[in-house]
Amino acid sequence: MQVFTRISAQYLTQTPTPLAPAPTQEEPRKRGRPATGKRSDDAWIGRTYYVKRSTDLDVEEELLKLKRRGVEIDKSELVDFLMAVWVKWQQGENIDLLLGEFTPRRNSKLD
């Protein structure tokens, strides 16, 4: 270790450090699927609610029936719609019209 302490400053030289490469214009590709779902959409917010298991199974069954008829809707869209209708009902609006627009089911009394 004494050898290093006896080296005089005349033997030390500075070598120029190479410049860092200029950043490229292309952004690196992100891994995985592109973020296109509700989770990455600012209009949607994640929430956790509890429902009875039997209700959840019944909803799954009805959504599957709709899917077989060509109507694509998921649970979050269903819950969002029902909550929005409930708010409008609380504000005094006629929700019968809103519910009729949502479901392809027809009330047999009206036919």
Secondary structure, DSSP 8 states (H G I E B T S, - for coil): -HHHHH--GGG-------------SS----SSS---SGGG-TT---------HHHHHHHHHHHHHHHHTT----HHHHHHHHHHHHHHHHTT--HHHHHHHH-S---TTT-
